[in-house]
Amino acid sequence: MSRLILPPKEELRSALAQARQVAATQSEPPPLNDLSFELPSPALLSTRRAVALLLVASAIASAAFLSRWLPRQQAKRELAAAVNSREDGPLRVQVLTPKLKSSRQALSLPGSVQPLQEILLYPRASGYVRRWFFDIGDRVKAGQELVAIDTPELDQQLNQARAQLAQAQASLLQARANSQFSKLDLKRFERMAPEGIATQQELDKSRAQAAVDLANVSVAQSMIDAQRANIQRLTQLKSFARVVAPFDGLVTARSIDIGSLVTEGNGTPLFKVTATDPVRVFVQVPQGLALAVADDVPATVRVREYPLRAFVGTVARSAGALDMVTRTMNTEIRVPNPKGELLTGMYAEVSLNLPTPHGIYEVPATALLNDAAGLRVATVSPDNRLHLVPVVIERDNGPTIDIASGLGGNERIVQVASAELSEGRKVAVSTR
């Protein structure tokens, strides 16, 4: 009978632990990066191969550096040579002749429409309004009666003056009679005094009385003249009871009614009359063109109420002096207005075409040299040397510049100004 041999306890324990570990491993899920197989070990780079790769990379970098550095050095040498040659030789420039602009300049200015004549009619005689004949908006002719005024006080003064005239005329008759009597009485005393019938005193008294009576005749005549002048004054004043239009025009205001009390003087005006054919349009011409303003220069007037209509007028007169604040000159333009289309007080745009008082030349903006010495342009003399000419700008148009003074029109101007341009430098004119 055989006997069963059992393994030692340590071996049993080791086998049991391995079995438990295998069971736990099979029960857990595999990790995400598990490829289910093992990768081979990386190959090792040899020292010789690494040195070869390093040498190849260095050669490529050196070739790239030299391909960029060598052309740059060549370009620098060529640029230096060009600069030296330009410094040693004449500067090449392109020139042009300044262009003479039109001798007339268009100007657009705001203006105000005003009447040719405008008057406020005041009463010259005190009284009450009996009747008025025209109202606002009515057209009147010169001499037409606008209002009739009753003047009762003035009528009484006129009657009194006439009575005083009659009294003065009677006084003249009395003075003449007294003077005639004094002359006869003097003649009698002159005959009696030598015979001793009348004394010398009586003779002297008779002479004095004759002189006094003769003077009274002159006084009476003067009183008559004064009364006649007073009657003429009152009669003329009475004629102002009829207020008439001084000129053809339009009634633009009426401030009285029937029965209104009017007083002589400049209190309340009766009517306002304006003459609107032609009308006057006033504009303020700037200083630069003030000298070019002359009579009969045509002008075009436009108002926004007539957008497609242009009213033609002429310059009638100018102030002949500048306003000290605005430096402009007040100018009057007269525009025919037979239909009354232009109303007093309208805002207008006035277009003038005025001759410039000096020649204006146009040059490119690139030809202007602006430095510490001021605004200048470079001109080329006949011997091809530069001459820098100071100029005054009339207007900056952007691409071009209008020159007011400094140029004569025959110069050769350098088209493009630069810092290389200096007085007296020799240049070569390019034909391109």
WOFENKA-V922856 format. One record per run of one state. SS is the DSSP state (H for helix, E for strand, - for the rest). FROM is the first residue (numbers start at 1). TO is the last residue. If there is no record, write none. Layout:
ss->SS from->FROM to->TO
ss->SS from->FROM to->TO
//
This chain:
ss->- from->1 to->8
ss->H from->9 to->27
ss->- from->28 to->46
ss->H from->47 to->88
ss->- from->89 to->90
ss->E from->91 to->93
ss->- from->94 to->94
ss->E from->95 to->97
ss->- from->98 to->98
ss->E from->99 to->100
ss->- from->101 to->103
ss->E from->104 to->121
ss->- from->122 to->126
ss->E from->127 to->132
ss->- from->133 to->138
ss->E from->139 to->140
ss->- from->141 to->144
ss->E from->145 to->150
ss->- from->151 to->151
ss->H from->152 to->195
ss->- from->196 to->199
ss->H from->200 to->239
ss->- from->240 to->241
ss->E from->242 to->244
ss->- from->245 to->248
ss->E from->249 to->254
ss->- from->255 to->260
ss->E from->261 to->262
ss->- from->263 to->270
ss->E from->271 to->286
ss->H from->287 to->290
ss->- from->291 to->297
ss->E from->298 to->302
ss->- from->303 to->303
ss->H from->304 to->306
ss->- from->307 to->310
ss->E from->311 to->318
ss->- from->319 to->327
ss->E from->328 to->335
ss->- from->336 to->346
ss->E from->347 to->355
ss->- from->356 to->360
ss->E from->361 to->364
ss->H from->365 to->367
ss->E from->368 to->371
ss->- from->372 to->373
ss->E from->374 to->380
ss->- from->381 to->384
ss->E from->385 to->390
ss->- from->391 to->391
ss->E from->392 to->396
ss->- from->397 to->399
ss->E from->400 to->405
ss->- from->406 to->411
ss->E from->412 to->414
ss->- from->415 to->425
ss->E from->426 to->429
ss->- from->430 to->432
//
